Amino acid sequence: MKVIKRDGRVTDYDRNKILVAIRKANDEVESREQVTEAQIEAIIAGIECLHKETMHVEEIQDIIEQKLMADRKFVLAKTYIIYRYTRELVRKANTTDESIMGLIKHSNKDVMEENSNKNAVIASTQRDLIAGEVSKDLTRRLLLPEKISKAHDEGILHFHDSDYFLQSIFNCCLINIKDMLDNGTVMNAKLIESPKSFQVACTVMTQIISAVASSQYGGQSVDIRHLGKYLRISREKYKKRYVEKFGDSISEEVLEQFIDERLKDELRSGVQTIQYQINTLMTTNGQSPFVTLFLNLDKDDEYIEENAMIIEEILRQRLQGIKNEKGVYVTPAFPKLIYVLDEHNCLKGGKYDYITKLAVQCSAKRLYPDYISAKKMRENYEGNVFSCMGCRSFLSPWKDENGNYKFEGRFNQGVVSLNLPQIGILANGDEELFWQIFEERLALCYEALMCRHHALEGTISDTSPIHWQYGAIARLKKGETIDKLLHGGYSTISLGYIGLYEVTKLMKGVSHTDPVGTEFALKVMNRMREACETWKKETGIGFGLYGTPAESLCYRFARIDKERFGEIADITDKGYYTNSYHVDVREKIDAFSKFTFESQFQVISSGGAISYVEIPNMKNNLEALEEIVKFIYDNIQYAEFNTKSDFCHVCGFDGEIKINDDLQWECPQCGNHDHSKMNVTRRTCGYLGENFWNVGKTKEINSRVLHI
C-alpha cells in the first residue's frame, strides 16, 4: 500500500508510524484508558485489511480515531487527537524568532551576505530584511503547498525570492523609459513632464529607476539610446541661445565651438548625475537600485551620433571610477553596463570601433561592461536586439496589436530553479530512473511556478502606480487589474537550473565538454526547453529556460546535498555546483573554446544566458581582450570577463592580498579586511566552497591555505 502525505508525496505504507503514534498517546493516559498491544494490532489490521492501493494519511488517522471511539476509549481518542493537532502545530510553527534576532545581532550570515548590494548593518536595510524573514516564514507555512515548501527545504528546487512572495510584486523588468520621458510620468502624486534638456532627462531617469526599484524585488534595465533625443534638444537650445546672443558677429565655426563646449559640459554633468544618483540613492528595499544600462548603437536610430557621445562618456566615467570615503577611485557595483557589439563597432574597421576600444579598457580595469553580440542575438531572437532584465533573464519576442515587436515595458513574474545534480545522485547512473525523477521534478517546478503566477493574478494597478499606471510597465486605469499583462506571453516566468556539469559527470562519468557528456547534457537542456514550450502552449504564459549567474544558490544546493548524501568526489566535495551550463572552473580550457562550447547552450537557454572567462592581468592584455571581443561578436550572444588580480576598494591597492594571523584577507597597504570591499583571487589548490570569509570554518582547511 502507498500513503499520500499532506504535501502530496507518495510513500510506502509504514505500520510502525501508527504504532508509535498510538503508543505515545497511550503513555499519556491512565492505565484503564489505555488500549492493549492486541487492540493496537487490531486497529492496524483493520486498516491493512481494506486492501487499498493508496490511502491519504488523514484518512488513516480518521480511522484510528473512529476505532478508539468504538472501543469506548474516549480519553485516549481525545489524547490522540491532541497529539495529532500538536504535530500539525509543529509543522506550522513560526520560525522567524531566531533568524530575526540573528539579523539584529549581526549573526545571521546567510541572510546578511545573500545580497551584495544590501548593507545588513544599516537600520533601513535591516527593516527590509526583517520583513523578508516574516514573508519567508508565512510563505513556507501558509502560502505555498506543503510539498513545494518541502521541496525547497530539501534542495529539490529553489523557490526564489520568497522574502517578497507575501506581496503582489514581481521580479525584473525593462523600464519603458522612452514612454516615461517622452510622455511624462507621475511620482509621489506629482506630475513630471517631458524634460527640456539632457541634464534634466538624466535626473528624471534616475528618479524613475529609484521609484521602480522600490516596488519590485529584482533588477531593472534601461536603454540609454532614449537619452539621445534630449542631448539633441540641449544642442538646439544652446544654438538658439548663442545665435540670439551673438547673431552674425561670430563665425559659424566659432559658434559650433561654443555649442560643443557647452554641450560636452552638460553631457559630463548628466552622466555624472546618473552614476552618482544610482550609487547614492537608496530604495525602500534598503539598497542601491539594481540597475543595468544598455549601451546599444542602433544603426537605424536617428540619434545615433548623440548616443555615441553618451556611451563614450559613460565608459570614460566608469573607467575613472567613483571616489570612496577615503577619496580613492573605486569600481561602483552599479549601474551594471552591457555594451552591444555590431558591424560598426566590432573592431573590424567600423566607425565606432574607438568606443569599443574604450569599453575594453574599462573591462580591463573595472570588469564592466558585459558584451552582447547583435549578430548572434538577431539569430536567436527573430532579428531583435534588446537588453536582458536586471536579473540577466531575457524576454521572448512578443508583438503588439499592430504587429510590432515590443520589449521595453515588459517584466518577469518570478523564478524557480531545479537542482540537477541531486537527480543524478539519486539515479546513481540509471538513466531510466534519472528521466523518471527528472519528469517528476519538472512537474513540481511547474506547480511552483504557477504559484508565482497565481500570486500576481488579481493585483490592482494601485499597488504600484509607477509600474502599472504611469508608464514603467503600462498605463492602466486606477483599480484595473494587471491580469492581461500576465498572459499571452507579454511577461515571462522562468525555470532556472543548476549543475549541468555535475549531473553529466554523475550520469556519464565525464564532463559535459566530453562528446559523450555533451550529448547527454544537450538532451537534458532540450527537455527543459521543451517543457517550457509545452507549458507556454497549455497556459498562454511566457515560460522561459533561464541560465544565468546564480550566486549563493550554487552553494546552497551543494551544501544540502552534502549533508544528505555525504562527500561525493567532484560533486559535493567541492562546496559548490557549477552554475547552469557553465564549464567547471577547474577544467583547462581557453577562452575561445569555452565561448564556442557554451554558445550551443545559450541558444537553448533563451530565457537567460551568460558566459564568462577569467583573464589574468587584464590591464596588461588589452590586445588579447580585443581579440576575445572580436570573437564574442561572431560566436556567442552574451559574455563577460572576470579577472585574477587582487584589488582593495578602500585604498586602491593593486597587488597580492594575503592572509593575516587571524585568518583574514588583509590589504597590506591600508589594513582593510572587509571582504566586501576587496577582490581576492582563487589560488593554490582552487578550493571554492562556503567556508570562505567564515573564520571559524576556515581554520579547518587552513592546512591547505585559506582560499576564495
N, C-alpha and C positions, 0 to 999 in steps of 0.2 A: 504494500500500500504506500502511496505517496501522500505527503501532507503539504497543503498550501499554507505558507506562512502569512503573517499580516502584511508583509511587504511584497507579497506576490510571488516570492521564490517558492519553488517546489523542491522538497527534500524527502529523503527516505523516512518512513514512519519509525519512531524510536519509542518503544513501550517504557523504557527506563525514565523518560522525562515525565510520564504520567505518574509512575511510582514515586519519584522524588517529590512532585508537587503535592500529591495526596498525603504522603508521609510527613511533609513539613507542616501541613495543616493539622494532621493528626497529633503531632507533638505539641500543639498549642491548645488542645482541649483536654478536659478531664477524661479519665480512662473510660467512664461509662458512655461518653460521647464519641469515642473512637471507633473506627472500623478495624476489623481484623485483617491480617495479611490475605486470608482467604477471600474476604469480601472485596479487597482491593483487586485481587486477581480476577474475581468475577466481573468487576466493573470493566477491567481492561479486556477480558474475554468478550464481554458484550459488545465492545467497540469493534474488536477484531472480527467477530462473527458476522458483522454487517457485510463483510467481503466487498467493500467498496474499493475501486481503483484509486480514488483520491478523496480526501476529506480536508475541509478547512479547519485550521487549528481552533477557531472559535466554535465550530460545530462539535469538536471533540470535548471542549471544555463545557459546553452546554449539556452534553450527555452525562458527564461526570456529576455536574450539579443535580441533574434530574435523578440519577441513581442514588445519590446521597439523601436526597429528599424522600425518595421512595422507601429507603431503609430507615426513615424517620430520624436521621442524624442531622437534625436541623441546625444545631450549633456548629457542627463540623462543616456543613454546607455553607453556612454564613462565613466561617473562617476561611474556607477555600475561596469564596467569592472575594473576601477582603484581600487574600493573598494574590488573587488574580488581578484585582484592582491596583494593588500596590506595585505589582510588576509593570502594569500599564503606566503608572505614575513615574516609575524609574525610567521607562522608555521615553517619556515625555518631559523629563526633568529639565529645569533651566540649567544651562551650563556656562552662563556668562560671568558669574561672580569672579572666578579665578582669572579668566582672560582679561576682564576689565581692570581688576586690581593690578594685574601684571603690566598693563599699559600705563597706569598711573605711577607705578613703582619703577617703570622702565625695565622690566624684566621679561616682558612678553616679546622675545626676539622674533618669533615667527611673523607676528603682525607688524612689528616696528620696522622690520627690514624687507617687508613684502613689496613695498612701492618705493622706488629710488627717488622720486621727486616729492616725497612726503617726509617732513621732519617730525617724527613722532614725539619729540620732547615739547614742541610748541603747543600751547593750550588749545588754540583753534583747531590744530590738526588732531589733537587728542579727542576733541569733541566729536569729530567726524569718525575717527577710528572706534570710539566707544559706541556710537550709533551703529557702526558697521558690525560690531560684535553682537549687538542686540538683534540686528537684522539676520545675521548668520544663524543665531540660535532659533529665532522664530521660523526661519526658512527650513531649517533641519527638522524641527519638531512638528510644525503645523502646516507649513505652506507646500512642501514637497511631499509626494507619495513616499512612504517609508522605504520602498525598495530603491528609489533614486537617492535618498539620503544615505542609505546603507552602501550603495554602490560608490558614492562619493567618498565615504569614510574608508572603504576598503581599497580605494585606489583603482577601482574598475574603470571609473570615468572621473572627470573633474567638472563640477558644475561651477563655472567661472562666475566671479563677482557676486556671490551670494550675500555679500555685505551691502549690496544695493537692491537685492531682489524684492525686499519689502515694499519698495516704491515703484511707481509706474514710470521708470526711466530706462533708457536703452544704453547701448554700448558706444559705438563710434559713429562718426558721420563725416561727410564732405559738406562743409558750410556753403550755402548758396550766397557767397559774398557779393557776387555781381548784382543779384536782385536787391540785396540789402543796401548796397552802396548807391546803386542807380535809382532805386525807388524809395529809399528811406526805410527806417525801422523805428521801433519803439523800445526803449529800455527804462525800466522803473517808471512806467506810465508817462514817459517824456518822449515827445516826437524828435527823432534825429533825422534831419533832412539830408538829401544827397549832398555830399561835400563839394566845395567850390575850389579846392586845391589839393595837391598831393599830400601835404603835411597833415591836413585835417582828415583826409581819407585814411592815412596810416593810423591816426589816433582813433578814429571811429572803428577801424578794423580790429584793433587790439581790444577795444572795449566790447565789441561783439564777441570776440574769442573768449574773453573772460566770462561774459554772461552765459554763453553757450556751455562752456566747460563747467559752470556751476550747477547745471541742471542735467548732466549726464555723467556716466562713470568712466567712459573711455575717452580716446583722443579725438581731436578734430584736425582736419586738413583744410588748407586754404590755398587756392590757386592765385599766385601773385600776379598773373597776367592781367587781372582785372584792375590793378592799380595803374596800368599804363595809360589808360584814358585820363586819369587825374593828373599824371605828370604832364601830359599834353595840355590839359586845362591850365595848369600853372604856367607853362611856357607861353600860352596865348595871353594869359593875364599880364605877365611881365612884358611881353612885346607891346601890348596895348599901352601899358603904363609908360614905357620908355619912349614910344612914338609920341604920345601926348606930351611928354616932358621935354623931349629934345627936338621933335619934328625932323626937319631936314638938316639940322645943324651938325649932325654926325653921320658918318658913312654907314652903309649897310653892314660892312664888316665889323665896325666898332659896335654897332647896335647888337649884332649877333653875339659878340664877345660879352657884352653886358648881360644879355639874356642867359647865355650859357653859364656864366659865373654864378648868377643868382639862382639859376635852376639847379646847379650842382650843389649849392649850399642847402637848398630845400630838400634835394634828394638825400644828402647825407643826414640831415636832421630827421627826415621822415623815416628812413631805415633805422636810424638810431632809436627813434621812438618805438618802432616795432620790437627791436631787440631788447631794449631796457624795460619797456612796459611788460612784455611777456615774462621777463625774468624777475620783475619786482612785484607784479600783481599777484594776489593770492585769491584763488577761487573760494567759494563757500565749502569746498571739499577739503580745505586746508592745504592746498598745493598749488604750484605753478600750473598754468594751463598746459596740458599735454598736447601741444600743437605741432603740426608739420607744415612747412611752407613748400609748396610745389613750384619748382623753378623750370618752366617749360617755355621755350622759344618756339611758338607755333608759327610756321611759315605763312599761314593764312590769316594771322592776326594783324589788323590794321595798325596796331600799336606796338609792333614787334621791336622797333628801334627804341622806344621808351622802355619796353620791358627788358631789353638787353642792358640798358643803363641801370635799371633797378636790380636785376640779378647780379650784375657785376659789383654793385655797391654792397649788396647783401653778403656776397662772398668775401669782399675785402674786409668788411667789419667782422665777419666770423673768423677770418684768418687772424685778425688782430686780437680777438677775444674780448672779454669783459673783465674789468678790474674787480678783484675780490676785496675783502675787508682790509687786507694788507697792502692794497694798491698794486697787486701783481696781476697781469693779464692772464686769465684762465679760460678754459673752454666751457661755455654755458651748456647746460643739459638741453635747454630749449631756446628757440624753436629747433626742431629737427628739420633738416633740409634734404629734399630729394631733387636731384638735377637730372633733367631729361636729355639723353643723347639722341641727336637726329642727324640727318645728312649734312646739315650746315654747321654742325659743331662736334663731330665725332673724331676730330683730329686727323682728318684726311683732306686737309686743304680747304675746309669750309670757312665761310665768312665769320662765324662766331667761335672759331677754334680758340681764340685768345681767352674767351671766358672759360672754356673747358680747361685750359692750362691753369687758370686761376683756381678752378674747382679742384684740380688735382693737388695743387699746393695746399689748399685748405684741407683736403683729405689727409695729406701727409702730416699736417701739424695738429689738426683739430678732429680728425676721424670723420667729419662730415664734409660734403654731402654724401648720401647714398646715390646710386645711379639706376635710372630706368632707361632701357633701350626702347625708343619709339618704334624701331623696326620690328623687334620681337613682340612688342605689345600689340601692334596692329595685327600681327599674325594670330595672336591669341584671343583678341577681343573685338573681332568684327571691324577692324580698321580704326579703332578708337585708341586714344592716348589720354589717360586720366590718372589722377593720384590715387594711391591706396588711402584708406582711412587712417586715423592716428594710430590704431592698433595694428596696422600693417595688413589688414584684410582688404580684399578687393571686391568691388561690386560686380555683378553680372550685367551685361548690356541690357538696357531697358529703353523702350521708345514711348514717347508720349502720344496723345491722341492725333497729333499731326505727323506721326512717323519719324520724329526727330529723337536722336539718342539723347538721354539725359543722365548725368552722373552727379552733378552738384545738387545739394538739397535732398540727398538720399542717405540712408543710415543702416546700421547693423543692429538687429534685435538682441543678439547675445550669442554666447559660445558655450559649447560643451565639448570636452576633449576626451579622446579614447586612449587608454593605456595599452598599447600594442604588445610590449614585452611581457606583460602579465599573462596574456593569452598564450604566448609562446611557451612560457614556463609551465602553465597548466597542461598544454597539449603534449609537451615533452617529446617533440619530434613526430607525433602522429598527425599527419595533415588532415585526415578526415575529422579528427577531434578538433583540430585547430579551426577549420572552417565552420564547424558546428558552434563552437563557443563564440567565434567571431560574429556569426549571424545573430546570435542571442544578444550580444553586447551592442551591435549596431542598432537592434530594435530598442534596447534600453536607452541608447543615446538619442534616438528619435523621440522617445517618450519624454526624455528630459528636455530636449529642445522645444517640444510642443508646450511644456510647462512654461518656458520662457515666453513663447509666443502668446499663450493664453493669458499670461500675467499682464501683457500690454493691451489686450483687447478691451475695449470699453473706456480706455483712457481719454479724458476730455482735453481739448486744446488748452484749457485754462491752467493745467498743471505746469506748463512751461510756455508762456506766451512767446518768448524769444524764439523757441523752436517752431511751434505749431501755428502761431498767429502772425508773427512779424518777420517771417522770411528765411530764417536759418534753414528750416526744412520745408515749411509750407506757409500758406496764408489762409488758414481755416477760420471759420467763424467762432466766436465765443460760444462755449458749450458744445461745440461739434466734437465728435469722437475722431480719433486718429485711425480708425479701423481700415479705411480704404488704403492707407499707406502701408499697412501690414501685409497686404495680399497682392497678388498679381505680379510678384517679383520686384515691386518698387523698392522694398527694403530686403536685406539679406538676413540669414541666420546661419551660423557656422558650426560645422563639425570639424573640430581640431583633432590632432593626433600626435603622439609622442613615440619615438623609438623604433623607426623603421629599420635602422641598422641592427638594433638588438634583437628584434623579433626575427629578422632574417638569419642572424647568427644562431639563434636558438633552434630554428626550424631546419636550416640547411647546413649549419656548421661553418658557414663562410660569411664574409661581409656582403652587403648588397652591392658593393663595387665589383665583386666576382661575377662573371657571366651567369653562373647558376643562381647566385643570390639575387642578381638583378631581375631575372625572370620571375622569381617568387615575389620580390618587392613590388614590381610593377603590377602583378596580379592583385596584391593587397591594395595598392593605391587605386587601381582601376575599379575594384569592387567598392571602395569607399565613395569614389566619384559616382559610380553607377547608383549607389544607394541614395546619394544626394539628388541626383537627377530624377530618380523614381519618386522620392518624397515630394519633389517640386511639382511633378506632374499630378500627383494624387491630391495635393493640398493647395496648389497655386501660390505657395510661399517660396521665397527665393533662397533655398538651401544652397550652401556652398562648402567646398572642401578647403580647409584653412590650415596651411602650413606656414608658420612664422615663428620668430623667437618666442619661446615660452617661459623664459626666465626661471622662476622658482619651481615651476611645475615639473621640470626635468628632474629636480632633486626630490620633490615630494613623492612622485611615483616610485623612484628608485628606493627611497627610504622605506616606504610602506612595503614594497616587495622584499626588501632585505629582511625586515622584521618578520615577515610572514614565511618566506621561503629560505632564508639564510643566504650565505655568500655563494654566488654562482659566478664562476670565472668569466671575466669580461662582460658581465651583465650587471649584477647587483654589487659586485665588489668595488666598482669604480666610484660609487656615491652619486652618480648621475646617469640619466639616459640621454641619448643624443636627440636633439630637437628635430622633430618632423622627419624629413627625408635626408637630412644633412649627413655628410660623410663624417665618421668619427674623428675627433680631433687628433687622435694618435696615429691615424693612417698617414703614410708617407705618400703625399700626392701634391703635385704642383698646382698653382692657381688656375692655369688654363684647363688642365684636366678636370679639376674639381668643378669648375663652372660648366664645362661641357657635359660632365656626368649628371650634375644636378639639374640642368636645364630640362631634361626629359621629364622630371618630376614636377617642375614648375608648371608645365602645360596642363598636367592632370590636376594639380592643386590650384585651380584657377581662383578659388575664393581667398587666396592669400599665400604668397610665396616670396621668400627672400633667401639669398645665398651670400656667404661671406668668405673671405680668405684673410689669413693673418700674414702680414708683411713685416719683417724685422727692419728697424731703422728706416722708416718710410721717408724721413726728411732727406736722407741721402740717396734716395732711389726714385727720384721724380721721373726719370726716363722710363724706368721699369713700370712705374704706376701708369704712366701714359699708355704704355703698350697694353696693359691689362684693361684700361678704359676702352681702348680701341676694340679689344677682344669682346668686352661686355656688349658693345653695340651690335656686333654681328652674331652673338652666340647665346645670350641669356637675358631674360626680361628684367630682373631686379637683383642688384648686388650691392654689397658694401665692403669696406675694408676694416679690419682690425689691425692693431699693431702689437709688437712685442717689446715696446720700450716703456720704462718706468717714468712716471711724472707725478710731481706733487702739485696739487692745485692751490695750496696755501702760499707757497713761496716761489713756485715756478721752477723748482729744481728738476733738471732733466738728466737723470743718471740712474745708477743702480740703487734701489731702495732695499735695505737689508733688515733682518730681524734683530730686535734688541734682546736684552736678557730676560725681559718679561714676556717673550714670545709674541711680540707685536711688531708689525711693519713700522719702521720709523724713518722719517726723512732725515738724512744726515746733515741737511742744511738748516732746517728750522725746527726739527724735533716733532713735527706733526705725526701722529699715529692714528688719526681718524681715517679708517679705510674708505669712507665715502668721499674723502677729499684727496684721493690719490689713485693713480693707475699702477697696478703691480702685475708683472708678467707671470705666466706659468713657466716654471723652470725645474731643473733637476729631474725627478722621476715622473713628473707630469701629473701628480695626484690632483684631482679636481673634484672635491666632494663637499658635503655640507659642513665639514669641520672648520673651513677657513673663517677667520676672524673670531672664532669662539675659543678663547684662551684655554678654558677648562678641557675642551676636547682635543685641541691641537697638541697638547702635551703628549697625548697618546701616540701621535705619529711623528713626534719630534726627532726620533732616531733616524727618520728619513728626510729631515728638514721640513720646516713648515712651507706649505705650497699654496698657490692660488692659480 
